[in-house]
Structure formats: C-alpha cells, structure tokens
Amino acid sequence: MAFVMRQVKVPPNSASLEEARARTIEFFKQACRSIPTIMEIHNLYDVVTPSQLRSTISAEIRKNAHITSPKIIDMLLFKGVEELSNIVEHAKQRHHVIGQYVIGRGGLVQDTSTKDQETSEFLKKFYSTNYF
C-alpha cells in the first residue's frame, strides 16, 4: 500500500494592507455565517445567543487591529480559519467553545458571597492564585 501525501492548499500572501483587510472582513463574514451551525453542533442555545458569539468574534478580530504587516495578518487569518474549522468540524468539544468564547480567557468571576466568610485568609489567597 503506497502512502500518498495530501496536498494542502495555502492561500497566497496578501500583497498589501488593503488586501489583508479585505481578507479579514471576508473571514469575519465566514465566521458569522458559521454561527448557526456552531450553535446547533455544540448545543449553545442555553448558554449564549448568536449575537453574543458574533460580538466575541468581532472582539477577537479587533484585538489585533493595531497590526499593520500583511504577513502577520495572513498568519493570524490562517490561525483563525483553522480555529473556525476545528470548531465547525467538532474537533473541539462544547466545554472548549464555552470556555474560550463564552466565558472568555479570563475564566469565571468568582462569587464572593456568604460562603467565603468562614474561609481563612490563607485559603482565600490560595484560591486566588494560579493553582486553582
């Protein structure tokens, strides 16, 4: 049995900043068109609305608005397309999507209600560190 290497088509690099910007807008449109599929595959209707997911995608793209090099923009677009295809092809599970795009990279905000009043200062500091 012969091993056949699969050809991966890599899109050409953007020639200018305007072309990279157009590709970014096209990627955003592609991601927004994929939102209903993502909501259905990962059963996210009870956790987030499609408009909130659209806002998250927009925020992730705007986070890199300061970048002016077309090569770096192309690399980020490649990563974004890979991430989108992983989510749509169900390579990422529901808790991955919720953790990264619904809750955010900062994690859950800890509720400091009456349950923490009996906790010692040592444990409060311990829980607030990176170990938890």
ROTIMAR-813162 format. One record per atom (N, C-alpha, C): residue number from 1; residue in one letter; atom name; x, y, z. Coordinates in Angstrom, 2 decimals. Layout:
% ROTIMAR-813162
  nr rest atom      xx      yy      zz
 NUM    A   CA       X       Y       Z
...
END
This chain:
% ROTIMAR-813162
  nr rest atom      xx      yy      zz
   1    M    N    0.85   -1.17    0.00
   1    M   CA    0.00    0.00    0.00
   1    M    C    0.90    1.23    0.00
   2    A    N    0.68    2.08   -0.94
   2    A   CA    1.50    3.28   -1.10
   2    A    C    0.93    4.42   -0.28
   3    F    N    1.82    5.18    0.29
   3    F   CA    1.43    6.35    1.07
   3    F    C    1.36    7.54    0.13
   4    V    N    0.23    8.20    0.11
   4    V   CA    0.05    9.37   -0.74
   4    V    C   -0.08   10.59    0.16
   5    M    N    0.79   11.56   -0.07
   5    M   CA    0.75   12.78    0.73
   5    M    C   -0.34   13.70    0.19
   6    R    N   -1.17   14.17    1.07
   6    R   CA   -2.26   15.05    0.69
   6    R    C   -1.74   16.46    0.49
   7    Q    N   -2.11   17.08   -0.60
   7    Q   CA   -1.70   18.44   -0.90
   7    Q    C   -2.57   19.42   -0.11
   8    V    N   -1.93   20.27    0.63
   8    V   CA   -2.64   21.31    1.37
   8    V    C   -2.48   22.61    0.60
   9    K    N   -3.61   23.21    0.24
   9    K   CA   -3.56   24.47   -0.49
   9    K    C   -3.49   25.63    0.49
  10    V    N   -2.43   26.36    0.40
  10    V   CA   -2.26   27.54    1.23
  10    V    C   -2.57   28.76    0.36
  11    P    N   -3.46   29.63    0.84
  11    P   CA   -3.77   30.81    0.04
  11    P    C   -2.54   31.70   -0.11
  12    P    N   -2.46   32.41   -1.22
  12    P   CA   -1.30   33.29   -1.42
  12    P    C   -1.29   34.42   -0.40
  13    N    N   -0.12   34.93   -0.18
  13    N   CA    0.03   36.03    0.77
  13    N    C   -0.60   37.29    0.22
  14    S    N   -1.05   38.14    1.14
  14    S   CA   -1.62   39.42    0.74
  14    S    C   -0.51   40.33    0.25
  15    A    N   -0.78   41.01   -0.84
  15    A   CA    0.21   41.91   -1.42
  15    A    C    0.26   43.25   -0.69
  16    S    N   -0.87   43.65   -0.14
  16    S   CA   -0.91   44.96    0.52
  16    S    C   -1.79   44.88    1.77
  17    L    N   -1.77   45.96    2.52
  17    L   CA   -2.58   46.04    3.73
  17    L    C   -4.08   46.04    3.38
  18    E    N   -4.44   46.65    2.27
  18    E   CA   -5.85   46.69    1.86
  18    E    C   -6.35   45.29    1.54
  19    E    N   -5.52   44.49    0.87
  19    E   CA   -5.92   43.12    0.54
  19    E    C   -6.04   42.28    1.82
  20    A    N   -5.14   42.47    2.77
  20    A   CA   -5.22   41.76    4.04
  20    A    C   -6.48   42.17    4.80
  21    R    N   -6.82   43.44    4.74
  21    R   CA   -8.03   43.93    5.39
  21    R    C   -9.27   43.30    4.75
  22    A    N   -9.28   43.21    3.42
  22    A   CA  -10.41   42.58    2.73
  22    A    C  -10.54   41.11    3.11
  23    R    N   -9.41   40.43    3.25
  23    R   CA   -9.44   39.02    3.66
  23    R    C   -9.96   38.88    5.10
  24    T    N   -9.62   39.82    5.94
  24    T   CA  -10.09   39.79    7.32
  24    T    C  -11.60   39.97    7.37
  25    I    N  -12.12   40.90    6.58
  25    I   CA  -13.57   41.12    6.54
  25    I    C  -14.27   39.88    5.98
  26    E    N  -13.68   39.24    4.98
  26    E   CA  -14.26   38.02    4.42
  26    E    C  -14.25   36.89    5.45
  27    F    N  -13.18   36.81    6.24
  27    F   CA  -13.14   35.80    7.31
  27    F    C  -14.22   36.07    8.34
  28    F    N  -14.42   37.33    8.71
  28    F   CA  -15.46   37.67    9.68
  28    F    C  -16.83   37.26    9.16
  29    K    N  -17.09   37.52    7.88
  29    K   CA  -18.36   37.11    7.28
  29    K    C  -18.52   35.59    7.31
  30    Q    N  -17.44   34.88    7.00
  30    Q   CA  -17.46   33.42    7.01
  30    Q    C  -17.74   32.90    8.44
  31    A    N  -17.12   33.52    9.42
  31    A   CA  -17.33   33.11   10.81
  31    A    C  -18.76   33.39   11.24
  32    C    N  -19.31   34.53   10.84
  32    C   CA  -20.69   34.86   11.20
  32    C    C  -21.69   33.92   10.53
  33    R    N  -21.39   33.50    9.32
  33    R   CA  -22.25   32.53    8.64
  33    R    C  -22.20   31.16    9.31
  34    S    N  -21.12   30.88   10.01
  34    S   CA  -20.96   29.58   10.67
  34    S    C  -21.60   29.55   12.06
  35    I    N  -22.02   30.67   12.58
  35    I   CA  -22.56   30.72   13.94
  35    I    C  -23.78   29.81   14.13
  36    P    N  -24.77   29.80   13.24
  36    P   CA  -25.89   28.88   13.45
  36    P    C  -25.47   27.40   13.49
  37    T    N  -24.51   27.04   12.66
  37    T   CA  -24.01   25.67   12.68
  37    T    C  -23.31   25.37   13.99
  38    I    N  -22.50   26.30   14.47
  38    I   CA  -21.79   26.12   15.73
  38    I    C  -22.78   26.01   16.89
  39    M    N  -23.80   26.86   16.88
  39    M   CA  -24.81   26.83   17.93
  39    M    C  -25.53   25.47   17.94
  40    E    N  -25.80   24.94   16.78
  40    E   CA  -26.50   23.66   16.67
  40    E    C  -25.61   22.49   17.06
  41    I    N  -24.38   22.47   16.56
  41    I   CA  -23.48   21.35   16.82
  41    I    C  -23.15   21.25   18.31
  42    H    N  -22.84   22.36   18.93
  42    H   CA  -22.39   22.36   20.32
  42    H    C  -23.51   22.65   21.32
  43    N    N  -24.74   22.78   20.84
  43    N   CA  -25.91   22.99   21.69
  43    N    C  -25.68   24.16   22.66
  44    L    N  -25.44   25.33   22.09
  44    L   CA  -25.09   26.51   22.89
  44    L    C  -26.27   27.44   23.14
  45    Y    N  -27.48   27.05   22.72
  45    Y   CA  -28.62   27.95   22.84
  45    Y    C  -28.96   28.29   24.29
  46    D    N  -28.65   27.39   25.23
  46    D   CA  -28.96   27.66   26.63
  46    D    C  -27.88   28.49   27.32
  47    V    N  -26.75   28.71   26.64
  47    V   CA  -25.62   29.40   27.27
  47    V    C  -25.38   30.79   26.69
  48    V    N  -25.54   30.94   25.37
  48    V   CA  -25.18   32.18   24.70
  48    V    C  -26.12   32.40   23.52
  49    T    N  -26.28   33.66   23.13
  49    T   CA  -27.07   33.98   21.95
  49    T    C  -26.14   34.14   20.74
  50    P    N  -26.67   34.01   19.53
  50    P   CA  -25.83   34.21   18.34
  50    P    C  -25.20   35.61   18.29
  51    S    N  -25.90   36.63   18.75
  51    S   CA  -25.33   37.98   18.72
  51    S    C  -24.16   38.11   19.69
  52    Q    N  -24.21   37.40   20.82
  52    Q   CA  -23.08   37.43   21.75
  52    Q    C  -21.86   36.74   21.15
  53    L    N  -22.09   35.64   20.43
  53    L   CA  -20.97   34.97   19.75
  53    L    C  -20.39   35.86   18.67
  54    R    N  -21.25   36.55   17.94
  54    R   CA  -20.78   37.47   16.90
  54    R    C  -19.94   38.59   17.52
  55    S    N  -20.35   39.09   18.66
  55    S   CA  -19.58   40.12   19.36
  55    S    C  -18.23   39.59   19.83
  56    T    N  -18.19   38.34   20.26
  56    T   CA  -16.94   37.74   20.69
  56    T    C  -15.98   37.59   19.52
  57    I    N  -16.50   37.15   18.38
  57    I   CA  -15.66   37.02   17.18
  57    I    C  -15.12   38.38   16.78
  58    S    N  -15.98   39.38   16.81
  58    S   CA  -15.57   40.74   16.46
  58    S    C  -14.50   41.25   17.42
  59    A    N  -14.66   40.97   18.70
  59    A   CA  -13.66   41.41   19.69
  59    A    C  -12.33   40.72   19.47
  60    E    N  -12.35   39.43   19.11
  60    E   CA  -11.11   38.70   18.85
  60    E    C  -10.38   39.29   17.63
  61    I    N  -11.13   39.68   16.63
  61    I   CA  -10.51   40.28   15.44
  61    I    C  -10.00   41.68   15.76
  62    R    N  -10.78   42.47   16.49
  62    R   CA  -10.36   43.84   16.82
  62    R    C   -9.18   43.88   17.78
  63    K    N   -8.95   42.79   18.48
  63    K   CA   -7.82   42.72   19.40
  63    K    C   -6.50   42.90   18.66
  64    N    N   -6.48   42.54   17.38
  64    N   CA   -5.27   42.64   16.58
  64    N    C   -5.35   43.76   15.55
  65    A    N   -6.16   44.77   15.80
  65    A   CA   -6.35   45.87   14.85
  65    A    C   -5.09   46.72   14.69
  66    H    N   -4.20   46.68   15.64
  66    H   CA   -3.00   47.51   15.58
  66    H    C   -1.93   46.95   14.66
  67    I    N   -2.09   45.74   14.18
  67    I   CA   -1.08   45.09   13.34
  67    I    C   -1.18   45.63   11.92
  68    T    N   -0.04   46.03   11.34
  68    T   CA   -0.04   46.62   10.01
  68    T    C    0.75   45.81    8.99
  69    S    N    1.37   44.72    9.39
  69    S   CA    2.14   43.90    8.47
  69    S    C    1.22   42.87    7.80
  70    P    N    1.13   42.88    6.46
  70    P   CA    0.26   41.91    5.79
  70    P    C    0.65   40.46    6.06
  71    K    N    1.92   40.18    6.25
  71    K   CA    2.35   38.80    6.52
  71    K    C    1.83   38.32    7.87
  72    I    N    1.88   39.17    8.86
  72    I   CA    1.38   38.79   10.19
  72    I    C   -0.14   38.66   10.16
  73    I    N   -0.81   39.54    9.44
  73    I   CA   -2.27   39.45    9.32
  73    I    C   -2.65   38.15    8.64
  74    D    N   -1.91   37.75    7.59
  74    D   CA   -2.19   36.48    6.91
  74    D    C   -1.99   35.30    7.85
  75    M    N   -0.95   35.36    8.67
  75    M   CA   -0.71   34.28    9.63
  75    M    C   -1.84   34.20   10.65
  76    L    N   -2.31   35.35   11.14
  76    L   CA   -3.42   35.35   12.09
  76    L    C   -4.71   34.86   11.44
  77    L    N   -4.92   35.22   10.18
  77    L   CA   -6.10   34.73    9.46
  77    L    C   -6.03   33.22    9.28
  78    F    N   -4.86   32.70    8.99
  78    F   CA   -4.69   31.26    8.86
  78    F    C   -5.04   30.57   10.17
  79    K    N   -4.57   31.12   11.29
  79    K   CA   -4.90   30.56   12.59
  79    K    C   -6.40   30.64   12.87
  80    G    N   -7.00   31.76   12.48
  80    G   CA   -8.44   31.92   12.68
  80    G    C   -9.26   30.94   11.87
  81    V    N   -8.85   30.71   10.62
  81    V   CA   -9.55   29.75    9.77
  81    V    C   -9.41   28.34   10.34
  82    E    N   -8.23   28.01   10.83
  82    E   CA   -8.02   26.69   11.45
  82    E    C   -8.89   26.53   12.69
  83    E    N   -8.95   27.55   13.52
  83    E   CA   -9.77   27.51   14.73
  83    E    C  -11.24   27.34   14.37
  84    L    N  -11.70   28.10   13.38
  84    L   CA  -13.09   28.01   12.95
  84    L    C  -13.40   26.62   12.39
  85    S    N  -12.49   26.07   11.59
  85    S   CA  -12.75   24.74   11.04
  85    S    C  -12.72   23.68   12.13
  86    N    N  -11.86   23.84   13.14
  86    N   CA  -11.86   22.90   14.26
  86    N    C  -13.17   22.93   15.02
  87    I    N  -13.73   24.11   15.19
  87    I   CA  -15.00   24.23   15.92
  87    I    C  -16.14   23.66   15.09
  88    V    N  -16.18   23.98   13.81
  88    V   CA  -17.27   23.53   12.95
  88    V    C  -17.19   22.02   12.71
  89    E    N  -15.99   21.48   12.59
  89    E   CA  -15.82   20.04   12.35
  89    E    C  -15.90   19.23   13.64
  90    H    N  -16.23   19.88   14.73
  90    H   CA  -16.42   19.26   16.03
  90    H    C  -15.13   18.64   16.59
  91    A    N  -13.99   19.21   16.22
  91    A   CA  -12.72   18.79   16.79
  91    A    C  -12.58   19.35   18.20
  92    K    N  -13.29   20.44   18.48
  92    K   CA  -13.34   21.00   19.82
  92    K    C  -14.68   20.63   20.43
  93    Q    N  -14.65   20.30   21.69
  93    Q   CA  -15.89   19.92   22.35
  93    Q    C  -16.58   21.15   22.92
  94    R    N  -17.80   20.92   23.42
  94    R   CA  -18.64   22.01   23.89
  94    R    C  -17.96   22.83   24.98
  95    H    N  -17.32   22.17   25.93
  95    H   CA  -16.71   22.92   27.03
  95    H    C  -15.51   23.75   26.56
  96    H    N  -14.85   23.34   25.47
  96    H   CA  -13.77   24.16   24.91
  96    H    C  -14.34   25.47   24.35
  97    V    N  -15.43   25.35   23.60
  97    V   CA  -16.05   26.52   22.99
  97    V    C  -16.59   27.46   24.07
  98    I    N  -17.24   26.88   25.07
  98    I   CA  -17.79   27.71   26.15
  98    I    C  -16.66   28.39   26.91
  99    G    N  -15.62   27.65   27.22
  99    G   CA  -14.52   28.22   27.99
  99    G    C  -13.78   29.32   27.28
 100    Q    N  -13.58   29.17   25.96
 100    Q   CA  -12.80   30.17   25.22
 100    Q    C  -13.62   31.33   24.71
 101    Y    N  -14.85   31.08   24.29
 101    Y   CA  -15.58   32.12   23.57
 101    Y    C  -16.84   32.61   24.27
 102    V    N  -17.32   31.88   25.27
 102    V   CA  -18.49   32.35   26.00
 102    V    C  -18.07   32.98   27.32
 103    I    N  -17.32   32.23   28.11
 103    I   CA  -16.84   32.75   29.39
 103    I    C  -15.67   33.69   29.17
 104    G    N  -14.80   33.34   28.26
 104    G   CA  -13.64   34.17   27.96
 104    G    C  -12.39   33.58   28.54
 105    R    N  -11.28   34.12   28.15
 105    R   CA   -9.99   33.59   28.59
 105    R    C   -9.70   33.94   30.04
 106    G    N  -10.41   34.91   30.61
 106    G   CA  -10.19   35.28   32.00
 106    G    C  -10.79   34.30   32.98
 107    G    N  -11.70   33.46   32.51
 107    G   CA  -12.33   32.49   33.40
 107    G    C  -13.55   33.07   34.09
 108    L    N  -14.15   32.26   34.91
 108    L   CA  -15.33   32.68   35.65
 108    L    C  -14.96   33.70   36.71
 109    V    N  -15.83   34.64   36.92
 109    V   CA  -15.64   35.60   38.00
 109    V    C  -16.08   34.90   39.28
 110    Q    N  -15.20   34.88   40.25
 110    Q   CA  -15.51   34.18   41.49
 110    Q    C  -16.57   34.95   42.27
 111    D    N  -17.54   34.21   42.75
 111    D   CA  -18.60   34.80   43.55
 111    D    C  -18.15   34.84   45.00
 112    T    N  -17.99   36.02   45.55
 112    T   CA  -17.56   36.15   46.95
 112    T    C  -18.76   36.48   47.82
 113    S    N  -19.60   35.50   48.00
 113    S   CA  -20.80   35.72   48.82
 113    S    C  -20.55   35.20   50.23
 114    T    N  -21.60   34.85   50.93
 114    T   CA  -21.50   34.45   52.33
 114    T    C  -20.76   33.14   52.52
 115    K    N  -20.64   32.33   51.50
 115    K   CA  -19.98   31.03   51.66
 115    K    C  -18.49   31.19   51.96
 116    D    N  -17.87   32.31   51.58
 116    D   CA  -16.44   32.50   51.80
 116    D    C  -16.13   33.20   53.13
 117    Q    N  -17.13   33.51   53.91
 117    Q   CA  -16.87   34.24   55.14
 117    Q    C  -16.14   33.39   56.18
 118    E    N  -16.38   32.07   56.18
 118    E   CA  -15.72   31.22   57.15
 118    E    C  -14.33   30.81   56.70
 119    T    N  -13.98   31.04   55.45
 119    T   CA  -12.70   30.62   54.91
 119    T    C  -11.58   31.49   55.45
 120    S    N  -10.46   30.85   55.77
 120    S   CA   -9.33   31.59   56.30
 120    S    C   -8.67   32.43   55.22
 121    E    N   -7.89   33.39   55.64
 121    E   CA   -7.18   34.26   54.70
 121    E    C   -6.21   33.45   53.84
 122    F    N   -5.58   32.44   54.44
 122    F   CA   -4.65   31.59   53.70
 122    F    C   -5.35   30.91   52.53
 123    L    N   -6.53   30.34   52.78
 123    L   CA   -7.26   29.66   51.70
 123    L    C   -7.77   30.65   50.66
 124    K    N   -8.18   31.83   51.07
 124    K   CA   -8.62   32.84   50.10
 124    K    C   -7.49   33.21   49.15
 125    K    N   -6.28   33.40   49.71
 125    K   CA   -5.12   33.71   48.87
 125    K    C   -4.76   32.53   47.98
 126    F    N   -4.87   31.33   48.53
 126    F   CA   -4.56   30.12   47.75
 126    F    C   -5.51   29.98   46.57
 127    Y    N   -6.80   30.18   46.80
 127    Y   CA   -7.78   30.04   45.74
 127    Y    C   -7.65   31.12   44.67
 128    S    N   -7.11   32.27   45.04
 128    S   CA   -6.98   33.36   44.06
 128    S    C   -5.72   33.23   43.20
 129    T    N   -4.84   32.28   43.49
 129    T   CA   -3.61   32.11   42.72
 129    T    C   -3.88   31.27   41.50
 130    N    N   -2.81   30.97   40.75
 130    N   CA   -2.93   30.19   39.51
 130    N    C   -3.06   28.70   39.75
 131    Y    N   -3.02   28.25   40.98
 131    Y   CA   -3.08   26.82   41.26
 131    Y    C   -4.48   26.26   41.14
 132    F    N   -5.48   27.09   41.08
 132    F   CA   -6.87   26.61   41.07
 132    F    C   -7.48   26.75   39.73
END
